[in-house]
């Protein structure tokens, strides 16, 4: 049987400390055949991608208990990282591959863009730009990035 892939959009700290670590536990428990491909879909996390690539996607996870006790474990569940590219062509190719069984992403509290009232903070420029692109029928990140002219079904 060929390897099954989890395509994870972004490979930030939260993903590496949780989802990748949990998959590592499953692999170590004998449930192999899975690997993560981490895709950088924004141009703002290139240093992490480069560091992971240089380490063959292996890293050591430090866990600190409430009592201050540290434990360390090697995580090797990420098999490959895809650097950001404006067209996102490699990400799309991997996402469409038959071996890709799951496409996932995580959003940490900073990614929710909430104001003090708990609602979306429409003063945030990236959020306004995303909304305007969706209303104009264009997908993708910042202007000039991939998918800027691709159609989106629906509106907000």
C-alpha positions as a LaTeX table, in Angstrom:
\begin{tabular}{lrrr}
\hline
Residue & $x$ (\AA) & $y$ (\AA) & $z$ (\AA) \\
\hline
Unk1 & 0.00 & 0.00 & 0.00 \\
Unk2 & 1.31 & 3.47 & $-0.82$ \\
Unk3 & 1.74 & 6.17 & 1.75 \\
Unk4 & $-1.29$ & 8.30 & 2.61 \\
Unk5 & $-0.66$ & 12.02 & 2.80 \\
Unk6 & $-2.05$ & 14.74 & 5.02 \\
Unk7 & $-1.57$ & 18.04 & 3.19 \\
Unk8 & $-1.38$ & 20.62 & 5.93 \\
Unk9 & $-1.68$ & 24.26 & 4.93 \\
Unk10 & 0.91 & 26.03 & 7.03 \\
Unk11 & 3.46 & 24.47 & 9.33 \\
Unk12 & 3.40 & 26.85 & 12.26 \\
Unk13 & 4.21 & 26.13 & 15.87 \\
Unk14 & 0.70 & 25.01 & 16.80 \\
Unk15 & 0.60 & 22.42 & 14.01 \\
Unk16 & 4.08 & 21.12 & 14.80 \\
Unk17 & 3.33 & 20.86 & 18.54 \\
Unk18 & $-0.03$ & 19.16 & 18.08 \\
Unk19 & $-1.13$ & 17.58 & 14.80 \\
Unk20 & 2.36 & 16.54 & 13.67 \\
Unk21 & 3.18 & 15.26 & 17.16 \\
Unk22 & $-0.06$ & 13.25 & 17.34 \\
Unk23 & 0.61 & 11.68 & 13.95 \\
Unk24 & 4.10 & 10.80 & 15.20 \\
Unk25 & 2.52 & 9.00 & 18.15 \\
Unk26 & 0.28 & 7.01 & 15.79 \\
Unk27 & 3.25 & 6.07 & 13.61 \\
Unk28 & 5.22 & 4.95 & 16.67 \\
Unk29 & 2.20 & 2.87 & 17.79 \\
Unk30 & 2.35 & 0.92 & 14.52 \\
Unk31 & $-0.11$ & 2.91 & 12.43 \\
Unk32 & 2.41 & 3.84 & 9.74 \\
Unk33 & 1.70 & 4.61 & 6.14 \\
Unk34 & 0.96 & 8.29 & 6.81 \\
Unk35 & 3.04 & 11.39 & 6.27 \\
Unk36 & 2.43 & 15.13 & 6.39 \\
Unk37 & 3.30 & 17.47 & 3.56 \\
Unk38 & 3.39 & 20.98 & 4.96 \\
Unk39 & 2.58 & 23.75 & 2.51 \\
Unk40 & 3.47 & 27.38 & 3.02 \\
Unk41 & 0.60 & 29.24 & 1.33 \\
Unk42 & 1.72 & 32.73 & 2.38 \\
Unk43 & 5.04 & 34.49 & 1.88 \\
Unk44 & 5.51 & 35.21 & 5.59 \\
Unk45 & 6.79 & 31.94 & 7.05 \\
Unk46 & 9.71 & 31.16 & 4.78 \\
Unk47 & 12.28 & 30.92 & 7.59 \\
Unk48 & 10.41 & 28.04 & 9.27 \\
Unk49 & 10.03 & 26.19 & 5.97 \\
Unk50 & 13.74 & 26.63 & 5.21 \\
Unk51 & 14.73 & 25.42 & 8.68 \\
Unk52 & 12.50 & 22.35 & 8.40 \\
Unk53 & 13.80 & 21.54 & 4.93 \\
Unk54 & 17.41 & 21.83 & 6.15 \\
Unk55 & 16.59 & 19.34 & 8.94 \\
Unk56 & 14.86 & 16.88 & 6.56 \\
Unk57 & 11.61 & 17.97 & 8.27 \\
Unk58 & 12.67 & 16.49 & 11.61 \\
Unk59 & 12.60 & 18.48 & 14.82 \\
Unk60 & 12.59 & 18.07 & 18.58 \\
Unk61 & 9.44 & 19.03 & 20.45 \\
Unk62 & 9.91 & 20.36 & 23.97 \\
Unk63 & 6.96 & 19.96 & 26.33 \\
Unk64 & 6.93 & 21.75 & 29.67 \\
Unk65 & 4.58 & 20.53 & 32.41 \\
Unk66 & 2.81 & 22.93 & 34.78 \\
Unk67 & 5.45 & 21.95 & 37.35 \\
Unk68 & 8.21 & 23.07 & 34.98 \\
Unk69 & 9.40 & 19.58 & 34.04 \\
Unk70 & 10.67 & 19.35 & 30.46 \\
Unk71 & 10.40 & 16.41 & 28.13 \\
Unk72 & 11.70 & 16.08 & 24.60 \\
Unk73 & 10.69 & 13.96 & 21.65 \\
Unk74 & 11.79 & 13.68 & 18.07 \\
Unk75 & 9.06 & 14.31 & 15.51 \\
Unk76 & 9.48 & 12.94 & 11.99 \\
Unk77 & 5.89 & 12.78 & 10.75 \\
Unk78 & 6.39 & 15.67 & 8.33 \\
Unk79 & 7.85 & 14.14 & 5.21 \\
Unk80 & 8.11 & 17.20 & 3.02 \\
Unk81 & 7.57 & 20.94 & 3.04 \\
Unk82 & 6.49 & 23.07 & 0.11 \\
Unk83 & 7.88 & 26.62 & 0.08 \\
Unk84 & 5.57 & 29.47 & $-0.85$ \\
Unk85 & 5.26 & 30.16 & $-4.55$ \\
Unk86 & 2.95 & 32.76 & $-6.10$ \\
Unk87 & 1.02 & 30.27 & $-8.23$ \\
Unk88 & 0.58 & 27.68 & $-5.46$ \\
Unk89 & 0.96 & 25.14 & $-8.29$ \\
Unk90 & 2.81 & 22.58 & $-6.18$ \\
Unk91 & 0.25 & 22.85 & $-3.37$ \\
Unk92 & $-2.59$ & 22.31 & $-5.85$ \\
Unk93 & $-0.76$ & 19.37 & $-7.43$ \\
Unk94 & $-0.20$ & 17.70 & $-4.05$ \\
Unk95 & $-3.79$ & 18.40 & $-2.98$ \\
Unk96 & $-5.11$ & 16.73 & $-6.13$ \\
Unk97 & $-2.84$ & 13.68 & $-5.87$ \\
Unk98 & $-4.56$ & 10.34 & $-5.17$ \\
Unk99 & $-2.25$ & 9.78 & $-2.19$ \\
Unk100 & $-3.57$ & 12.93 & $-0.47$ \\
Unk101 & $-6.31$ & 11.69 & 1.84 \\
Unk102 & $-6.70$ & 14.71 & 4.12 \\
Unk103 & $-6.24$ & 18.45 & 3.61 \\
Unk104 & $-6.01$ & 20.25 & 6.94 \\
Unk105 & $-5.19$ & 23.59 & 8.50 \\
Unk106 & $-5.11$ & 25.03 & 11.98 \\
Unk107 & $-6.09$ & 28.51 & 13.10 \\
Unk108 & $-4.68$ & 29.81 & 16.35 \\
Unk109 & $-6.20$ & 32.67 & 18.31 \\
Unk110 & $-4.23$ & 35.31 & 16.40 \\
Unk111 & $-5.75$ & 34.05 & 13.16 \\
Unk112 & $-9.32$ & 34.83 & 14.14 \\
Unk113 & $-8.86$ & 38.60 & 13.76 \\
Unk114 & $-11.31$ & 39.41 & 16.52 \\
Unk115 & $-11.78$ & 42.74 & 18.22 \\
Unk116 & $-12.35$ & 43.25 & 21.94 \\
Unk117 & $-16.07$ & 42.62 & 21.38 \\
Unk118 & $-15.37$ & 39.11 & 20.02 \\
Unk119 & $-16.46$ & 40.01 & 16.49 \\
Unk120 & $-14.36$ & 40.33 & 13.34 \\
Unk121 & $-12.27$ & 43.47 & 13.43 \\
Unk122 & $-12.96$ & 45.06 & 10.06 \\
Unk123 & $-10.19$ & 47.61 & 10.63 \\
Unk124 & $-7.58$ & 44.94 & 9.81 \\
Unk125 & $-6.32$ & 45.64 & 6.30 \\
Unk126 & $-5.80$ & 41.98 & 5.30 \\
Unk127 & $-9.35$ & 41.11 & 6.35 \\
Unk128 & $-10.83$ & 44.01 & 4.39 \\
Unk129 & $-8.75$ & 43.08 & 1.33 \\
Unk130 & $-9.90$ & 39.44 & 1.53 \\
Unk131 & $-13.53$ & 40.48 & 1.81 \\
Unk132 & $-13.22$ & 42.84 & $-1.15$ \\
Unk133 & $-11.57$ & 40.13 & $-3.31$ \\
Unk134 & $-14.33$ & 37.67 & $-2.47$ \\
Unk135 & $-17.00$ & 40.23 & $-3.34$ \\
Unk136 & $-15.21$ & 40.85 & $-6.64$ \\
Unk137 & $-15.18$ & 37.11 & $-7.40$ \\
Unk138 & $-11.44$ & 36.64 & $-6.90$ \\
Unk139 & $-9.77$ & 34.16 & $-4.55$ \\
Unk140 & $-6.33$ & 34.06 & $-3.03$ \\
Unk141 & $-4.20$ & 36.02 & $-0.62$ \\
Unk142 & $-2.82$ & 39.49 & $-1.13$ \\
Unk143 & $-3.06$ & 41.27 & $-4.46$ \\
Unk144 & $-0.64$ & 39.77 & $-6.91$ \\
Unk145 & $-0.62$ & 36.41 & $-5.15$ \\
Unk146 & $-1.93$ & 33.14 & $-6.53$ \\
Unk147 & $-5.56$ & 32.77 & $-7.39$ \\
Unk148 & $-6.23$ & 36.48 & $-7.62$ \\
Unk149 & $-8.33$ & 35.95 & $-10.72$ \\
Unk150 & $-9.89$ & 32.59 & $-9.85$ \\
Unk151 & $-13.65$ & 32.54 & $-9.39$ \\
Unk152 & $-15.19$ & 31.89 & $-5.99$ \\
Unk153 & $-18.70$ & 30.56 & $-5.62$ \\
Unk154 & $-20.78$ & 32.73 & $-3.36$ \\
Unk155 & $-20.22$ & 35.89 & $-1.38$ \\
Unk156 & $-20.01$ & 36.73 & 2.28 \\
\hline
\end{tabular}
